Amino acid sequence: MADKKWHFEDFKVGDSLEVGSYTIGEEEIISFARQYDPQPFHVDREAATKSIYGGLIASGWQTVLIMMRTMVDNFLNDSSSQGSPGVDELRWLRPVRPGDTLTFSTTVLTVKPSNSKPDRGIVQSEWSAKNQSGEVVATMKGMNIFLRRPS
């Protein structure tokens, strides 16, 4: 993957790619949540033990942002990506806990050349995050605009 510059033509429906892993720490969870999602089960260890989660968990937004950063560092920056017109069906399926190692992957759902701009196309894919036990913790369907290879 490191020596390949991904273009629109490189994507085929059904293709899957693992893009990297990340281990999340307790202080990182608390720090992020204090700034962006200060619910008790994200920022207060004691309150979190009394919650339905039975302990501290990461904000779902933090999980998605870590997934985004991993995708950018290990995939999108080595592509002709021109950004995204949006995401759909963002789901947080299981809590992410301190010490969890998340592995991220993407699977191509659709590939559509642009009718109005022949130099690009849209790839719809599903991103997923699994914990160290192989359980899916988050999914998101999104679209990316990729340039076509110059002719």
Residue, then its C-alpha position, 0 to 999 in steps of 0.5 A: m500500500a505504501d508505494k501505491k497512489w490510489h486513484f478512482e480506478d483502483f477501487k472495486v466493489g467488495d474490496s476490503l483493506e485494513v488500514g491500521s490500529y490504535t490503542i486508546g488510554e484512560e487519560e486520553i479518553i478523559s482529556f478528550a471528553r472533558q473538552y468535547d463530550p463531558q458526560p459522566f461516563h467519559v470523564d468521571r471514573e466513579a460515576a462511570t462505574k455506576s452507569i450502564y457501562g460499568g466503567l469509563i468509556a470513550s466518547g463515540w466521537q473520539t472513536v470516529l476521530i481516531m478512525m479518521r486520523t488512522m485512515v488519513d495517515n495510512f490510506l487517504n494521504d496516499s490517494s487522490s482523495q479530494g474529500s468527502p460529500g458526507v457520511d451516513e449510518l454512523r453507529w456506535l455498537r459497543p463501548v470502547r474502554p481504556g486499553d482497547t486496541l482498535t483495528f480499522s478497515t474499509t470495504v468498498l460498497t459502490v464505485k460511480p464515475s462522475n457524469s459531470k466531471p470526468d476527472r473524478g468519481i465517488v467511492q462509497s465505503e463502509w469503515s469499521a472499527k474492531n476491538q482486540s476481541g474482534e468485536v465491531v465497536a463502530t461503523m460508518k458509511g461514507m463517500n469519497i471523491f477520488l481523481r481518475r488517473p490522468s490519461 
